[in-house]
Amino acid sequence: MNFQPYILQKINEESPDVRTFFFTLQDGGVPDYKPGHFFLMRLNDPATGKPIQRAYSVASHPDEPMLSFCIKLKGVFTHMLWGLKGGERVELDGPYGIFLLDPADTERVFIGGGVGISALRSMILQTVRHDGKRAWLFHSGRGFENLTYFSQMRALASESPLFRFYPSITGEEKPAGWNGWTGRINVARIKETLGSLADKTFYFCGSKEMGAEISAGLTAEGVPKEKIKKDEWG
């Protein structure tokens, strides 16, 4: 491992329990990485004095000036993160991972649950703005506040004819005037929207339960296993 010191530059509160943390190296730069990569983050536990580390997917795109991570408040480590302020130091090690875009893809379909949007954000920006390929995002959250980066994705869909965005609220409470999807995202709804699943690569990031359902559904529809790429947790 090769942990290096990074400076926390700013924090965006996406919802009461989700924040995006922005870092740079001490010299103000960022390391080389690819969309889909993750980093190990290390903090010292004030209760024990011992270091604790966790892995987080990168939300930022390599062209952006800061390295960012979209993180949900859950457990001891994230409560330590929530206590940090701008200017404080954190140790990071990376990049790592194999959940990466395949340059041979014709078209890409991104499917995310909750903060699974973190890794997908970077991959979508790469696909649409740099690779010039068609992309779709199907993103679900229990409530509107759980659709992290909703405004960014909606703006990208308006900006680029290559990108289509389908957000879905799975909980009962919805904002007034909501005209997006409701309920769980499944392969039947995805197929109905796309028309065909052929010549597409599917990138999923979210819970293992949701990932298993999506993967089984795609396989049943004849999508080759090598065209289904997953980053799961839980």
Backbone hydrogen bonds, N-H to C=O, Kabsch-Sander energy under -0.5 kcal/mol:
donor,donor_aa,acceptor,acceptor_aa,energy
4,Q,92,L,-2.8
6,Y,90,V,-3.1
7,I,24,T,-3.2
8,L,88,E,-2.9
9,Q,7,I,-0.7
9,Q,22,F,-2.7
10,K,22,F,-1.1
12,N,20,T,-2.6
13,E,11,I,-0.5
14,E,12,N,-0.9
14,E,18,V,-1.6
15,S,18,V,-1.9
18,V,15,S,-1.2
19,R,71,I,-2.3
20,T,12,N,-2.7
21,F,19,R,-0.5
21,F,69,F,-2.5
22,F,10,K,-2.5
23,F,67,L,-3.1
24,T,7,I,-1.6
25,L,29,G,-3.3
26,Q,5,P,-0.8
28,G,25,L,-2.2
37,H,34,K,-2.2
38,F,96,Y,-2.5
39,F,56,Y,-2.4
40,L,93,D,-3.1
41,M,54,R,-3.2
42,R,91,E,-2.9
43,L,52,I,-2.5
45,D,43,L,-0.5
45,D,50,K,-2.9
48,T,45,D,-0.7
49,G,45,D,-3.7
52,I,43,L,-3.3
54,R,41,M,-2.1
56,Y,39,F,-2.5
58,V,37,H,-2.5
59,A,68,S,-3.0
60,S,68,S,-1.1
64,E,61,H,-2.5
67,L,23,F,-2.8
68,S,66,M,-0.5
69,F,21,F,-1.8
71,I,19,R,-3.0
71,I,69,F,-0.6
73,L,17,D,-3.1
74,K,72,K,-0.8
79,H,75,G,-1.6
80,M,76,V,-1.6
81,L,77,F,-2.0
82,W,78,T,-2.5
83,G,79,H,-0.6
83,G,80,M,-0.7
84,L,81,L,-2.0
87,G,8,L,-3.8
88,E,85,K,-1.9
90,V,6,Y,-2.5
91,E,42,R,-1.6
92,L,4,Q,-2.5
93,D,40,L,-2.3
96,Y,38,F,-2.4
100,L,98,I,-2.1
101,L,35,P,-0.6
105,D,102,D,-2.3
107,E,199,D,-0.6
108,R,134,R,-2.3
109,V,201,T,-2.9
110,F,136,W,-3.4
111,I,203,Y,-2.8
112,G,138,F,-2.7
113,G,205,C,-1.8
114,G,140,S,-2.9
116,G,113,G,-2.0
117,I,114,G,-1.4
118,S,115,V,-2.1
120,L,116,G,-1.1
121,R,117,I,-2.6
122,S,118,S,-0.9
123,M,119,A,-1.4
124,I,120,L,-2.8
125,L,121,R,-2.2
126,Q,122,S,-2.0
127,T,123,M,-2.3
128,V,124,I,-2.7
129,R,125,L,-2.1
130,H,125,L,-0.7
130,H,126,Q,-1.2
131,D,126,Q,-2.6
133,K,127,T,-2.4
135,A,162,L,-2.8
136,W,108,R,-1.6
137,L,164,R,-2.3
138,F,110,F,-2.9
139,H,137,L,-0.6
139,H,166,Y,-1.5
140,S,112,G,-2.2
141,G,168,S,-2.1
146,N,143,G,-1.5
147,L,144,F,-1.7
148,T,146,N,-1.5
150,F,147,L,-1.5
153,M,149,Y,-2.7
154,R,150,F,-2.6
155,A,151,S,-2.2
156,L,152,Q,-2.2
157,A,153,M,-2.1
158,S,154,R,-1.6
159,E,155,A,-2.0
160,S,156,L,-2.5
163,F,160,S,-1.3
164,R,135,A,-1.8
166,Y,137,L,-3.3
168,S,139,H,-2.5
169,I,181,W,-1.9
170,T,141,G,-2.4
170,T,168,S,-0.6
171,G,141,G,-0.5
171,G,142,R,-1.9
178,W,175,P,-1.8
181,W,167,P,-2.2
183,G,169,I,-2.3
190,I,186,N,-2.0
191,K,187,V,-3.0
192,E,188,A,-2.1
193,T,189,R,-1.9
194,L,190,I,-2.7
195,G,191,K,-2.7
200,K,197,L,-0.8
201,T,107,E,-2.5
202,F,227,K,-3.3
203,Y,109,V,-3.1
204,F,202,F,-0.5
204,F,229,K,-3.0
205,C,111,I,-2.2
206,G,231,D,-1.6
208,K,233,W,-2.0
211,G,207,S,-2.7
212,A,208,K,-2.6
213,E,209,E,-1.7
214,I,210,M,-2.5
215,S,211,G,-2.8
216,A,212,A,-2.4
217,G,213,E,-2.2
218,L,214,I,-2.5
219,T,215,S,-2.4
220,A,216,A,-2.3
221,E,217,G,-1.1
222,G,219,T,-1.7
223,V,218,L,-2.4
227,K,224,P,-1.9
228,I,225,K,-1.8
229,K,202,F,-3.2
229,K,227,K,-0.6
231,D,204,F,-2.0
233,W,206,G,-1.2
